[in-house]
Amino acid sequence: MSAYVVRRLLGLLPVLAAAIVLTFAANQFVPGDPVTVMLGDQGGNVELEQKLRREYGLDRPLPVQFADYLAKLARGDFGLSFRYPSVPVTQVIRDALWISPSLAAAALVLALPIGISLGIVAALRRNTLADTGIILVLVAGLSIPNFALAAFFVWIFALKLGWAPVAGWTSWRHAVLPVALLAIPAAAYLARLARTFMLEVLQQDYVRTARAKGLPERLVVWRHSLRNVLVPILTVCGVIFGTLITGTVVIETIFNIPGLGRIAIDSIFARDYPVTMAIVMLFTFFYAIINFIVDVLYGIVDPRIRISR
């Protein structure tokens, strides 16, 4: 098992290396001069411009800048913000660091039982009215954009019923609507997968044998079928988490939540490239870690994975 974990950890290195190279290259090829933006009305001050270039290391060759960028990343230093001169990026994103992953994790925890349950019910009631109704709900959950659904949720649950706050981030109640909106498409996607996998498993010989033995349908579904449905669903949880954490960019902007997603949008408009690069790196790190955890759990659930070459 330890060799399997080490292989999975080593597999993360190319992903992180590619993210570092791409974010650094994107920062260099984005049009506009960040020093000019920082100078603002003092654009003619040559002395101040040279001072800022030295302070941010922009007066050095690109290979030297990249080497310095790698050295700072190894220390957990993302450099200085362009939007807030001389302020470290870590200070800009410090308070928002845990918000986006928490929203994504909560949405995944909510979507898993709902999606799997709907998918199993639809598979067991195949070609019935219940199956058709569930499929229509799933299609709607996958098709309606988050921003449109957010407007409807705010109007119903916040303005009309008063069950949740409209926006902000001061208590757990502010996370109710954002988590629900993130969980809806994830639950719909999981339900479609669960239905497909369950229909496939129910056609297997060992399920027919269990039924031929006279086992109750409850045992056939929960003991023989569900375990084999959960294994392939587990593999997509990492991908779903990545989709959820990128979806926080829109949700946090709509609900005025001070998370990494909203800071990323603000930094893009302000051309604060160090902050944008730091958030991209963090999102990549979160995505890589959750996929590593899923791979390890997959190896625990199915030992054939970790012993195969």
C-alpha positions in Angstrom: 0.0 0.0 0.0 2.9 2.4 0.8 4.3 1.9 -2.7 1.0 2.7 -4.2 0.7 5.9 -2.2 4.2 6.9 -3.2 3.4 6.3 -6.9 0.3 8.5 -6.6 2.3 11.3 -4.9 4.9 11.2 -7.6 2.2 11.4 -10.2 1.2 14.8 -8.7 4.5 16.4 -9.5 4.0 16.8 -13.3 0.6 18.3 -12.7 2.0 20.9 -10.3 5.0 21.6 -12.5 2.9 22.2 -15.5 0.6 24.5 -13.5 3.7 26.5 -12.3 5.1 26.9 -15.8 1.7 27.8 -17.4 0.8 30.4 -14.7 4.2 32.0 -15.0 4.1 32.1 -18.8 0.5 33.5 -18.7 1.7 36.3 -16.4 4.4 37.2 -18.9 2.2 37.2 -22.0 -0.7 39.1 -20.6 -0.9 42.5 -22.4 -0.2 45.6 -20.3 2.6 46.7 -18.0 1.7 46.1 -14.3 4.1 48.9 -13.2 2.3 51.4 -15.4 -1.0 50.3 -13.8 0.5 50.7 -10.3 1.9 54.2 -11.1 -1.5 55.5 -12.2 -1.3 59.3 -12.2 2.4 59.3 -11.5 3.2 57.6 -14.9 5.9 60.1 -15.7 7.9 59.5 -12.5 10.9 57.5 -13.9 12.6 57.2 -10.5 9.5 55.6 -8.9 9.0 53.3 -11.9 12.6 52.0 -11.6 12.1 51.5 -7.9 9.0 49.4 -8.4 10.6 47.3 -11.1 13.5 46.6 -8.8 11.2 45.8 -5.9 9.1 43.4 -7.9 12.1 41.9 -9.8 10.7 43.0 -13.2 14.0 44.5 -14.3 15.7 41.0 -14.4 15.8 38.5 -17.3 12.9 36.0 -17.5 15.0 32.9 -16.5 16.1 34.7 -13.4 12.5 35.8 -12.6 11.3 32.2 -13.0 14.1 30.9 -10.8 13.2 33.4 -8.2 9.5 32.5 -8.5 10.3 28.9 -7.9 12.4 29.7 -4.9 9.6 31.8 -3.4 7.0 29.1 -4.1 9.2 26.6 -2.2 8.9 28.8 0.8 5.2 29.4 0.4 5.8 33.0 -0.8 3.7 34.1 -3.8 5.4 37.5 -4.1 3.9 41.0 -3.8 0.5 42.2 -4.9 0.3 44.7 -7.8 -3.1 46.0 -6.6 -1.8 46.7 -3.1 1.8 47.8 -3.5 4.4 46.2 -1.2 1.6 43.9 0.4 2.4 40.2 0.2 0.0 38.0 -1.8 -0.3 35.7 1.2 -1.7 38.6 3.3 -4.3 39.4 0.5 -5.6 35.8 0.3 -5.0 34.7 3.9 -8.6 35.2 5.2 -10.2 33.7 2.1 -8.0 30.7 1.9 -10.4 28.2 3.6 -13.7 29.6 2.3 -13.7 28.2 -1.3 -12.5 24.7 -0.4 -15.1 24.6 2.4 -17.9 25.5 0.1 -16.8 22.9 -2.5 -16.4 20.2 0.2 -19.8 20.9 1.8 -21.5 20.8 -1.7 -19.8 17.5 -2.4 -20.9 16.0 0.9 -24.5 17.2 0.2 -24.5 16.0 -3.4 -23.2 12.5 -2.8 -26.1 11.0 -0.8 -28.7 12.9 -2.8 -27.3 12.0 -6.2 -26.6 8.4 -5.4 -30.1 7.9 -3.9 -31.9 9.4 -6.8 -29.8 7.4 -9.3 -30.5 4.1 -7.5 -34.3 4.8 -7.2 -34.4 5.7 -10.9 -32.6 2.5 -11.9 -34.8 0.3 -9.7 -37.9 2.0 -11.2 -36.7 1.9 -14.7 -39.1 3.0 -17.4 -41.7 4.1 -14.9 -43.2 7.5 -14.1 -40.8 7.9 -11.2 -37.8 7.2 -13.5 -39.0 9.7 -16.0 -39.6 12.4 -13.4 -36.2 11.9 -11.9 -34.5 12.1 -15.3 -36.4 15.4 -16.0 -35.2 16.8 -12.7 -31.6 15.7 -13.5 -31.6 17.3 -16.9 -32.9 20.5 -15.4 -30.3 20.5 -12.7 -27.5 20.1 -15.3 -28.9 22.5 -17.8 -29.9 25.6 -15.8 -26.9 27.9 -15.3 -25.9 28.6 -11.7 -26.4 32.4 -12.0 -29.9 31.9 -13.2 -30.8 29.4 -10.5 -29.1 31.7 -8.0 -31.5 34.6 -8.9 -34.5 32.3 -8.4 -33.2 30.9 -5.1 -32.5 34.4 -3.7 -36.0 35.6 -4.7 -37.8 32.5 -3.2 -35.7 31.6 -0.1 -34.2 34.9 0.8 -36.7 37.6 -0.2 -40.0 35.8 -0.1 -39.5 33.2 2.7 -36.6 34.8 4.6 -35.0 31.5 5.3 -31.5 32.6 4.3 -29.5 35.8 4.0 -29.2 37.4 0.5 -25.4 37.9 0.6 -22.5 38.3 2.9 -20.4 36.0 5.1 -20.9 36.4 8.8 -22.5 33.1 9.9 -23.2 29.6 8.7 -26.6 30.7 7.3 -24.8 32.6 4.6 -23.4 29.3 3.3 -26.8 27.6 2.8 -27.8 29.0 -0.6 -24.3 28.9 -2.1 -23.7 25.3 -1.0 -27.2 24.3 -2.3 -26.5 25.9 -5.7 -23.1 24.2 -6.0 -24.6 20.8 -5.0 -27.5 20.8 -7.5 -25.5 20.1 -10.7 -23.1 17.8 -8.9 -26.0 15.8 -7.5 -27.6 15.6 -10.9 -24.4 14.4 -12.5 -23.9 11.8 -9.7 -27.5 10.6 -10.1 -27.0 10.0 -13.8 -23.8 8.0 -13.2 -25.4 6.0 -10.3 -28.4 5.2 -12.5 -26.2 4.0 -15.4 -23.9 1.9 -13.2 -26.8 0.4 -11.2 -28.6 -0.6 -14.4 -25.4 -2.3 -15.6 -24.8 -4.1 -12.2 -28.4 -5.3 -12.0 -27.7 -7.3 -15.3 -24.7 -9.1 -13.9 -24.8 -12.9 -13.3 -24.1 -12.6 -9.6 -27.2 -10.4 -9.1 -29.4 -12.9 -11.0 -27.9 -15.7 -8.9 -28.7 -13.8 -5.7 -32.2 -13.4 -6.8 -32.5 -17.0 -7.8 -31.5 -18.0 -4.3 -34.5 -16.2 -3.0 -32.7 -13.4 -1.3 -34.8 -10.3 -0.4 -34.6 -7.5 -2.9 -33.2 -5.2 -0.2 -30.2 -7.5 0.3 -29.7 -7.8 -3.4 -29.6 -4.0 -3.8 -27.6 -3.0 -0.8 -25.2 -5.9 -0.3 -24.5 -7.1 -3.8 -25.2 -4.2 -6.1 -24.5 -0.9 -4.2 -20.9 -1.8 -3.4 -20.1 -2.3 -7.0 -21.8 1.0 -7.9 -19.9 3.0 -5.4 -16.5 2.0 -6.7 -16.7 3.8 -10.1 -18.6 6.7 -8.5 -15.7 7.2 -6.1 -13.3 7.7 -9.1 -15.2 10.8 -10.3 -15.4 12.5 -7.0 -12.1 14.2 -7.6 -13.3 15.6 -10.9 -16.5 16.8 -9.4 -14.6 18.5 -6.6 -12.5 20.3 -9.1 -15.7 21.5 -10.9 -17.2 22.6 -7.6 -14.1 24.6 -6.5 -14.0 26.4 -9.8 -17.7 27.0 -9.6 -17.2 29.0 -6.4 -15.8 31.8 -8.6 -19.3 32.6 -9.9 -21.2 31.8 -6.6 -18.9 33.9 -4.4 -19.2 36.8 -6.8 -23.1 36.5 -6.8 -23.4 36.2 -3.0 -20.5 38.6 -2.2 -18.6 36.0 -0.3 -14.9 37.0 0.4 -13.5 33.7 -0.9 -10.7 32.9 -3.3 -13.1 32.9 -6.3 -14.3 36.5 -5.7 -10.7 37.7 -5.0 -9.6 36.0 -8.3 -12.3 38.0 -10.3 -11.3 41.2 -8.6 -7.6 40.6 -9.2 -8.2 39.8 -12.9 -10.0 43.1 -13.4 -7.3 45.0 -11.4 -4.5 43.2 -13.3 -3.2 41.9 -10.0 -1.4 39.0 -11.7 0.5 37.7 -8.6 -2.7 37.2 -6.7 -4.4 35.6 -9.8 -1.4 33.2 -10.2 -1.5 32.3 -6.5 -5.2 31.5 -6.6 -4.7 29.4 -9.8 -1.9 27.5 -8.0 -4.0 27.0 -4.9 -6.9 25.7 -7.0 -4.5 23.3 -8.8 -3.1 22.1 -5.4 -6.6 21.5 -4.0 -7.6 19.6 -7.1 -4.4 17.5 -7.0 -4.8 16.7 -3.3 -8.5 15.6 -3.6 -7.6 13.4 -6.5 -4.7 11.9 -4.5 -7.1 11.2 -1.7 -9.6 9.6 -4.1 -6.9 7.5 -5.6 -5.8 6.2 -2.2 -9.4 5.5 -1.2 -9.9 3.7 -4.5 -6.9 1.5 -3.8 -8.4 0.7 -0.4 -11.8 -0.1 -1.7 -10.5 -2.2 -4.7 -7.1 -3.8 -3.8 -6.7 -4.9 -7.5 -5.9 -1.2 -8.3 -2.8 -0.9 -6.0 -1.3 -4.3 -7.0 -1.7 -3.8 -10.8 1.1 -2.2 -12.8 
